[in-house]
Amino acid sequence: MIANVRLSLRGLRDRPGFASVVLLTLALGIGANTAVFSVLEAALLRELPFRQPDRIVTLSEHASGMENRLVSPSSWAEWQQRARSFEELAAFMWWDNDTFSAGDGPPEAITSASATPGYFRIMGIAPMLGRTFDDAKGKNDRYEVVLSYSLWNRRFHGDTNVIGRPIRLSLFKQDHIIVGVMPPAYADFEVGWGDAWIPIYYDLATLRAKPGPARYVRVVGRLKPGVTVTQAQAEMDSVQKQLAQEQPILAAGWHVAVESLRDTISGRAKAPLFLAIGAVLLVLLTASINVANLLLARAAAREREWAVRAALGASRRHLFAQLLTDGLVLSCLGALFGLPLAFGAVKVLVGIQPALPRSSEIGVNLRVLLFTLAVTIFTAIVSSLAPALSAARQDVQSALKEGGRGAAGSRKQTLRAWLVASEVAFAVVLLVGTGLLLRSFANLVRVYPGFDADRALIFDLSLPYVEEHRRTFMQQLFANLEALPQVEAVGRIRYFPYHARLWTAQVRPENQVIAVGQEPIVHSNMIAGNYIQAMGMPLLRGQIPAPGRKSGDIRQVLVNQSFARLLWGSEDPIGKVFRQDEFGRSVVAGLVGDVRQRSLAVPPNPEMYVIESREDFALGTFVVRTKVPPDQMIGAVRQVLRDLDPSLPVNNLVPLREFASRTIASQRLALALLAVFGGLALTLTAVGLYGLISYLVAQRTPEIGIRMAVGASPVRVLQLITGHGLRLVSVGIAAGLGAAMAAGRVARTMLYGVAATDIFSFGTAAVVVLVVALSACMIPAVRAMRIDPILALKQE
């Protein structure tokens, strides 16, 4: 083995051009695979930092057409009583724009959660300091707080004497006392893991006796030993069906989804990551095939050497081992050069999509290195197997004859031809995927979101003040922002579109008979100031009522087109009255356009807007419509906030257009990856085809000379050479289109407004590959046209 390795290294040293091409090809293939796998490993494969995380699940309620993870506390109470698949279920609420204050330090924007005491038992993680919440306590002891390790380390610098200290959260009027600190762990705030936790104590008996349909909590649970997610889902379907019959006002029209903790955390990143790993494996195969072709060409040049060695006593096993060693040495060197490329690529991936699950933990660790080792061995085998088998089958006598070309040369040409056709097929698959995602992305970019995003800024704000100070601050903030000469309108909304939390409500039109539990389900939101104008939403009919305005005992609200169409069809909704159990009767004062609440890819849902005073709530999203490009106003808006309170943290101060574009981040990530990998595969394919045709021309130089000597024209030679290459390309394109047709089902969930069998994308990919392949064939073909018949015949 040592002798074989030395011989391989000496061969690379003697052929630096060959070595450079092969190592670059392998470095790109192995490095790309390592980079993508490192993201996949952190996001989807790495063990979660909880006890038996495969037994932790999330439960959510969904209505038809409503993508909603929120649950009614009464539903949670009923599940606790009826479900037998779980050891325990806990409820929590999370806040992604809370504000933390402690001592003399400045306020800090954090994510916080309110959770029932069982939450930490379900997650299976004990506090590092102090304790968590006590089931025996009640509302009088609800002002406790447990800190995350990162917040404790950041704000208290690892002080172990923090237990008993007071802190303030902006969502509550009273200080909270620190009772515990959790160890370092990462999950996701959508499963309740944030910077700080406070307790919520529910009386289950009261929740079940007086069921409320309002949905505003999330639920996590721990499965009993031996129970699968599928079994738990089946039981919850039965429980919900029973609840819908017994308490239709609570459960009718709502379905339960049981999801593993890992699936909840990975969320929408799974599809683009799996798509990326499939694409990068195709690139690796393309690179391996390219190297195999280069090694075949090199083996052809060494046929006489192998024959001499065989004649002197070298066994076929020794020849086979030498070529496998060549491949292994090349792959190991390629991996060595590919690892730095992988480090850089990981940073690029995180930059393209910073919201990747567990992005802070993405890196090259032992598991990633083992994967790289496996990829290296796989590449060595794939790239060297063909030349090794070819050399082992070599006819020694034929190879020793000067100028001899027997069946072995023919077999090698056939093998190289099939390898190149495979490369073409892989390139077609990747380019079809790129074309589909590109058309889908173009469709998404053209989607009208329901508002004018071009001249608006947004920012999240949560005030850590007592109520009176809070109201004064809000009044001054609105006044100071509206006083800016470049500002047209300022508004605020409780739950901004594209945020993870949107509340729902069940409503029923007055004077219509609707069975209990069959009421239409809509989104419910609260706005203040000139929100409609600031967002650039069209007021289609009616007027915007004043805050808290009522007609007698009926409050006046705004509704969107989907709301009006759902309740009254084509009738004019202005003046129509509907009832909501929690708030009584409401009358429609104005009709506004639909807004896509979840993302640009999800159709809008029915929504109602309740107009509140500018000072009514402490948290929400501000919208500032500007007369100039919004990025020019970021400094001015920040200065207004700094003048009012220099220590106040401000979240997501960005142009509205930039914020809206984040909703298609997963599609952008998938498109970027496929475009890069498709371009890389196409380049490798062109190189491989060029190498094959060049080799073919070199092998057939005497034949071409004879043809030209007996009257063949240069054009005929050109047709002969390019025809051979195009036949291979045609086979590869046909195979690639068939494979892309089958693979399109995988990418279907990521497409918007384009079919997985889109003819334009398939046709464009085929044409691009054909043009690139023809260009790769033309260079050696033109060289063949210029062959001097006399020199060619002398060579023969």
N, C-alpha and C positions, 0 to 999 in steps of 0.2 A: 504493500500500500504506500509506504513512504517513497519507494522508487517511482511508483506511478504518479504520485503527487508532484515529485520533483520534475518528472518528465512533462507533466501538464503545465507547470509554471514556466519551464524553459520554453515550451511551445508558445505560450502567450507572450513571453518576452521577445521571442524572435518574430512575432507577428503583431506588432502594436496596433495596427489599424483594425485587424480582426478582433483583437482583445477589447479595444475601446468600444466598438459597435456592440459586441455581445454584452459587455458589462453595463453599458448604458441602458440597453434594452431590459436586462434583468433587474437593474436597479429601479427602473421606473415601474416594472410590474410588481416586484416584491415590495418596494416602498409604498406604492399605492394600496396594496392589500393590507400592509401593516397599519397604515394610517386609518383606513376605514374600519378595520377590525378593532383598533384601539377605541374608537368612538362607540362601536357596537358593544364592545365588552363592558365599557363603563355604563352605558345607557341601559342595556338589556340583559347582560349576562352576569355582571358582578353581584355578589351576594349583598342583599340589603342588610343594614346594621340592626336588625331586630331578631328577636327569638322566633325561630321557625317561621320566617316570613312567607313561606308558601302557604301557610294556613291563615294568613291575614287577607281579608277581602274588604272591598268597599261596596256599599249598597246605595242605589239611587232610584228615584222615581222618574218615569218618563211618560209624557203624554204624546199622543199622535202629533207628529210635526214639531214637537218641542224638544230640543236638545237641552236637557236640564238635569243636573245632578243633585238638586236640592230635594229635601225630604221634609214632610210634616213631622213635627215632634210627636204628634198623636200616632202617626204611622209607625214611628220608631218604637213607641211604647207598646203598640199592638204586636209588632214583630218580636219584641222582647218576650212577650207573654206566650206567643203561639209557635214561633219557630223552634225546631229541635236540632237544627244543623249546627248551631253556634254555641260556643261556650259563653260568649258575652257579646253584646252589641253596645257601642258607645256613639253618642252624638257630639258633633262639634260645629262651630261656625268659625270661619277664618276671615281675616281682614288684611288685605295687601297694601293698605296705606294708613296704618296706624302710626302714632308718634310716641316715642319713648323718651321720658325725661327722668333724670336721677341726679340729685345733688346739684353741684355747680356746673356740671357738664351741659353742653348744648343739647337741645332735643334732636332726636335721630329718627328717621323714617325706618319702620320695621314692618314685618309681617307678624301678626299675632293670631291666636286662636282661643276661643272659649270652648272648653271641652268638659264632658261629664267625667266623673272620677275614674270610670273604667277604661278611659282612653289609653292610659299608660300601661295598664295590665294587658290590654289587647296588643299593643305594640311590642310588649315584652322587653321593655328596657327600663332599668332601675335608675334613679337619680344618682349622680356622682356626689352631690352634697344635699343634705336635708332630706325632704320627702316630697311626695306629690300630693294629690288631693284626697280627702277623707270622705268615704261614702256616708258616714254618720252625720256629717255637718250639713248645714242648710243655708238658707239665704243670708243669715246674719254673718256667716263666715265666708262669704263669696269673694271678699277682697283680698285674695291671696294670689300669688303669681309664681310660676316656675319659669326659670330662664334657660335658654339654650346655652350650650357651651360657648358658641361663637360670640353671643351677645355678652355673656358674663366675662369672657376673656377680653373682649374689646372695650367694654365700658368699666369693668371693675379690675382689669389687669390681673386676673387670676386670684383675687383676694378670697381666701376661704372663709372669711368672717362676714360674708354678705347676708347670711341668713338673718332675717328680722329687719333688714333695711327697707325703707319705703321707696317706691318708684311710682311714676305717674304714666298712665296711658291715656291718649287723647279721647278715647271713646267713652271714658267713664269719669264721673264727677269726683270720685274719691281715690285717695292713694291706695296702692296695693302693697302688701308686705311680701317680700321674697321668702318663700318657704323651701325652695329647692333649685338645684342646677342640674341639668341633664348632661350626660357625657357627649363627646363628639359623635355626631351622627348626621347623615344626610338622608332626606327623603324628598318631600315636596310639600309645599303648603296646601296643595289640593287634597292631600290625605291628612291634613291637620298638623304637619310638621313645620313650625315656623321659628320665630325668634323668642317668643314668650307665650305662655299659656295661663289663662285664668279659668277658674271653675265655673260651671253652670250646674245648678241642682234642680232637677225636675221631679215633681211628684207624679209618678207613673199612674197612680190611681186617678188623679185629677185629669191627666191627659187623656186617659181612656174614657172617663165619665163625660168629659166635655170636649169631644174631638174638634180640632180646628183644622181646616184645610190649608191654612197658610203654610207654605214650604220655604224654609229658610235655614235648615240645618243639613249637615252631611253625616253619613253613618259609616263607621268601620266596624268590622266584626272579626272574631277568631273562630275558625271552623273547629269542630270537634275532631279528635283523632280519627282518621280513616274516611272522613267526609270530603268529597271532592267539590270543586266549584260547580260542576255540572249538576251534582245531586242537590247542592244548596239552591241553585237556580230553579230546579224543578219544584222543590218544596216552597220557595218563595212565590212562584207562580200560583201554586195552590192556595197559599195563605192570602195572597192579594185578591184572588178570585172570590174567596170566602168573605174577605173584608168588603169587597165591592157589593156583595149581596146584603151583608148585615149593616154596613155603614156607607151607603152610596155617596153621601156628601163628602166623605173623607177619601174614598179609594176608587170610586167609579171613574173610568177613563184613564187611570194611571197604571202603569206597569213597572215592575221592579227589575232592575238589572244588577246582577251579582258579578263582580269583576275582581280578579286577583290584584293584590297591591302592586305587583310589578307592572301589570298591564295599565293600571291607572296612572302610574308614574310615567311610564314610557309614552303613553298616549299616542298622539298623532305622529310622533317621530319614528314609530316602528316602520311604517310603510316606506318612507324615503331611505331609511337605513338598510332595510332588507333589499330594496331596489339597488342601493349603492353596492352592497356586498355582492349581489349577483353580477352587476356590471363590472366590478373590479376583478372578479374571478374570470370573466370573459377576457379582460385585458391581460390577466396573468397567462391564460391559455394562449392568447395571441402571441405574447412575448415568448412563451416557451416554444411554440411552433416556429416562430421566427428564428430562435436560437437553434432549434433542431435542423432547420433548413441550412443555416450557416455551417453547422457541424457536418451535415451531409455533404455540403460543398467542399468543406475542408477534408472530409474523409475521402472524397473522390480524388482530391489532389494527392492523398497519401496512400492510394491503392497499391502502388508498387512497393512502398515501404512496408505495408501490412503483409504483402505477398512474400517479400524477402524474409521478414521476421517469421512468417509461418513456415517458409521453406527451411529456415534454420532451426525449427523445432518449437516455436511458440505455439501454444495450444489456442483453440478458439476461446476457451475460458479466459486466458490471459488477455487476448485482444478485446474481448467483451469488457473485462474489468477495467482496462485502460481507458476505454471510451466512456464508461460510466464514471470513472474518476475524473475525466476531463469535464464532464457535465457537473459533477459535484463541486469541483474546484471553482468553476465558473459561477455556479449558483451561490456558493458561500461568499465569493468576492462581490457578487451582485447584491447579496443581502447586506454585506458590510457597507457598501456605498448607498444602499437603499434606506438604511435606518435614519441617517440625517435627513433624507428627503421626507421620510415619514414624520419626523419631529416637526418639520416645517409645514407639512400638509395638515397635520392635526391643528396647528394654530390657525391655518387658513379656514378649515372647516368650522372651528368654533367661532371665528370671526364672521363667517357667512351666516351662521345660525347660532347665536349666543344662547338661545333658549333651549338648546339640546338638553335632554335629561342628564343630570349629574355632570354638567359641563366642567365644573371646577375640579372634578376627579379624573377627567380624561387625560391619559398619558400612557407611556410605554412602560408596562410592568412585567412581572415574570410570566404571566399568562400570555401577554402579547408577544413576548420574546419566544415563548414556546410555539406560539402560532407561526411566528416568522420562521422558526426552525423547521416546522412541518411544511410550510410553503416552500422553503429552500430545498428540502429533500424532494418534495413533489415536483418542483421545477427541474431539478437535476434529472429525475427519472424520465419526465416527459420529454425534456429537450435532448437527452442522450440515448434514449431507448432505440429510436429509429436508426441513427447512425451505427449504434452498437450491433443491432441485429443485422443491419446491412453488411457490416464488416465481418461478422461471424459467418455469414453465408457466402462470403467472397470465393470466387473460383480462382485459385492460386495460379494455375497454369495460364489462364486467359490474361490475368493481371500482369504476369511476368513477360508476356509477349509485348514487344515494343509497339505502342500504338494500338494495342488490342482493346476492343470495346465489345464486350459480350452482353449476356443477359443481365448481369449485375448492374451495368450502367443503365439499362432500360428500366430495371426495377427501381433504381434510385430516382430516376426522372419521374416515374409514375408516383412514387411515394411523396416526393417533393411537391408534385402537382396537387395531390390530394390534401397535403398539409396547407398549401396556399389557398385552396378552395375553402378549407375550414376557416382560415383567417378571414377570408372575404365574408363568409356567413356570419361570423362573430361581429364583424364591423357593421354589417347590415342590421343585425339585431339592435346594437347600441344606437345606431343612427335613427332607426325607426322609433325607438323609445325617446330619443332626444327630440325628434320631430313632433311626436305626440304631446310631450310635455311642453314644448315651445308653443304649440298652437293652443294648448290648454291655458298656459300662462298668459298668452296674449288675450284670450277671452276673458280671463279674470281681471286683467288690468283695465279692460274696457267696461267692466261692470259698473253701473251707476250705484254707488252705495246708499243713495237717498239723501245726501247732503253735499255741499260744496267744500271739498277738502283743500282747495288750493290756497286760500288766504285765511287760515285759522291756526291758532296755537292752542294746545291743551296742556294742562298740568293737574296733578292730583294733590289734594290738600287735606290734611287732617289736623285739627287744632287741639293742642294740649292745654286748653284754658278752662277756667270755670265758666259757667254759662253766660254771665253778664259780660265778661271780657270777650268771650267768643262772639257774642252778638255785635259788640262794638267793633271788633276787628273785621267782621264780615262787612259791615256797613262801610267802613273806611276802605276796605279792599275793593269793593265794587266801585265806589266813588273815584278812587285814585286810578284804577284801570280805565274807567270810562273817560277820565279827564285827559288821557294821553291823546294827542292830536291824530295819531295814526290808527286809533282804535275806532271801529264802527259799532261794535256791540259786545257785551260780556254776558255770559250765562253760566249756569251750573246745573249739573244733573247728578242724581244720587248714584246710579249705576250706568256707567258709560258703555256704549256699544263696544264689543270685542273684549270687554273685561269678562272674567270667568264667572261672575255672579250676576244673574238676572232673575228678579223675582217674578212669580206667576200669581195669577188670581183667577178664580172662577166667577163668571158673570152671567147674568141672564137678562134679556130684554124685558122691560115691563110690558104687561098685557100679552105675553106669550107663555103658553103652558109648556114647560120643559121638565122632564122627569128629574127628580133629585139625583145628583151625581152625573147627569148628562149635560151640565152647563158648559158652554164654551170656555176654553182655557186660553188666557191671554197673558202677555207680559204687563207688569205694572211698574211704573217709574215715577219719580218726582223731579221736577225741574224748578229752577228759580231764575230771576233776572230775565234777560232777553235771550234765552237759550235757543229758541227757534231761529231767530235772526242770526245769532252768533254761529250756529251750525250751518246756516245756509239751507235750511229745510223749507220746502215750499208750503205755505199756508194755502190750501186749496179752496177752502170754504169757511165761512164763519169768522170768528175772532179769537184772539188769545185772551182768556179771562184774567182778571186781576188775581193776585195771590189770595187763596182762601175764599174766593168769591162764591156766594151761594144764591140760589133762587129759592127763597123760603128755606126748607130743610134739605134742599138738594144742592150738592156741590157741583160746580162747573168744571169740566175736564176737556182735554184734547184727546182725540183718538186718531190712529192712522188709517190708511185706506183698507188694509187687511182686516182691521178690527171692524170697521163699518161694513165691509163686504160679508164678514162672517156672521154678524148679528142681523143685518137688515138687507142684505143683497144689494140691489141696485137703487134702493130708496135713498133719499137725502137724509143723512144721519143728523143734521143740525136740529137740535131740539129734542132728539130722541132720548128716552130715559132708560137706564138699566140699573140693576141692583147688584151690589157686591156685599156678601154677608158681613164682612168685617166692617164696612164703612157705610152701609145703607145705600141710598139712592144717589145716582149721579146723572147729570144731563150733559149732552155733548154740546159744547160751545163752539168748537172749531175742528176742522178736519185737516190733517197734515199728511205729507207724503210718507211712504214706507221707508224705513231704515233697516238695513241688514244688520241685525243685532249681533250675530255670532261671528260671521266672517263673510268675505266677499263671495265665497263659494256656497253659502247657505242662504236659501230664500228667506225673505223677511217674515216675521210672525206678527200676529195681531198685538197691538200695544196701545196702552192708555197712558197719558201723562197728567199727573196731578200737579197743579201750580201751587208752589209754596212760597213763603216769604224768603227773602234773601238770607235771613239770619236763622232759618229754622233748623238746619242740620249742620253738624260739625265736620262731616267728611263728604267728599264727592270730587267730581272732576269739573274744572273750570274750562270754558271755551272762550277764546278771545279772537274775534274777527278783526282783521287788520286791513288797512288800505294799501299796505306795502307787502312785499314778500315776507312771510311769517318769520323766517329765520333771522331777518333783520330786527325783529322785535323781541327776540329772546332776552337780550340784555336789558331792555327797558322794563319788561315784565319782571325779570328777576330783581331789578333795582327797586321796583315798587314793593315787592315782597320784603326785600332786605330793609327798606326804610321803615316798614311797619314792625318787623321783628327780624333782626339779623340772624338770630339763632334758629329760625323756623326752617325745618327741612321741606324741600319741595321735590316731588316725584314726577318723573315723566314729562318734563318741560320740553316738548318737541312739537314740530309742525304736525298738524293733523294728518297731512298726506303721508308723512313718514310713519306715523302710528298705524294708520289704516293699512299700509303696505305690509306690516308685520303679520297680518292675518293670512298672507299667502307665503309665509316664510318657508313652510315645509315644501311647497311646490317649487319655490326658488332654489332651495337646497338640492332637491332631486334633479332639477333642470341643470344646475351648475355642475353637479357631479357627472351626470350622463353626458353633458357636452364635453367635459374634459376627457372622460374615459372614451367616449366615442371618437373624439379627435385623435387621441393617442392610439386607439385600435386601428383607425383608418391610416394613420402614419406608418404604423408597424406593418400593416397589410401592404401598403404601397412599397415599403422597403423589401418585404418578402417577395412580392411579385417581381419587382425589379431584379432582385438577386436571382430568382428562378429563371427569368427570361435571359438575363446576362449569361447565366451558366449554360442555358440551352444554346445560345448563340456561340459561345466558346466551344461547346461540344460539337456543334454542327458546322463549324467554320469550313472544314474540307468539303462537306456536302454542299454548302452554299456556294463555295468556289466552283464546284463542278456544275451546279445549276446555272450559274452566271456564265461559265465558259461555253455552255451549250445553248445560250440564248435567253436565259431568264432575265427579265428586266428588273431594275431596282424596285419598282412598284410591286412586282410580284413577290420579291423577297420580303418587302414590308408587310404585305398581306399574309405571307406564310408565318412570319414571326408573331405579328399582332393577333392573327387568327387563333394561334395556339393559346396565347394568354387570355383572349376574350372568351374562349370556350371554358377555360377554368373559372373565369370570373362569372360567367353565366350560371354555371353549376353552383358556385358559392352564393350568388344572389338568390337563386331559386330556393336553396336550402335555408338561407337567412330569412327570407320572407316568410317561409313556412314556420320557422322557429319563432319569429317575431309575432306571428298570428297567435301562436299558442301562449307566448309570454305576455301578450297584451292583457290577458285576464288579470295578471298580477298587478299591473299598473292602473287598472280600471278605476280603482277607488281614488286615485290621485288626479283623474282627468276631469275637466269641466268644459262642457259644451263641445266635446269632440269624442267620437267613437273610438274604441280600442282598435278597430279595423279601418281607421281613416285612410282612404285611398290616396289622398294627397301626401300624407306622411310616408306611406309605404313607397309610393312612386318617387318621391323626392330622394329618399334614402337610396333607392336602387340607382337612380340617375347619378347621384353624387359618387357612389362607389364605382359606378361604371366609368365616369369621367376620370376619377383619380387613378383607377386601374389602367385605363387606356393611356394616361400620361406616363405611368410607370413603365408600360410596355413600349412606348414610343422611343425612349432613349436607347435601349439596346437594339431595337428594330432599325432605327436610323443608322446605328453603328454597323449593323449587318448589311445595310444597303451599300455601304462604302467599302466593303471588303474587296481587296484586290484579288481577282481569281488566280493570278500567277503565284502570289505568295501563299494563298490557300492551298493550291495544288502542290507547291513545294513542301508545305507542312504535311500533307497527306503522304 
